[in-house]
Amino acid sequence: MTGAEMIEARLALGMGRREFAELLGYTGDPQNYYKTVERYETGRREIPPTIARLVLMLVWFKSDFGYVPNLDAGERLPAEQPEIFS
């Protein structure tokens, strides 16, 4: 996966870098994982194969079902953006 493909996937999911990183399972300081995604997208850091595969699966899931899954819920529910971001 290239950085441009990751940007395209993130935008197709309708997410900013921070929300996208959280969906991918990054934790810790939001500034750190925001910068990690930025480095992937700009090509300054290679995208790990496991991250590339997860991104592809999430894009396929949204394509098939029309929403991004809420992975933290442990069941098939749509992920909902917190009201503070609306």
ABEGO torsion letter per residue (X at the ends): XBAAAAAAAAAAAGBBAAAAAAAAGBBEBAAAAAAAAAAAAAGABBBBAAAAAAAAAAAAAAAAAGBBBBAAAGBBBBBBBBAAAX
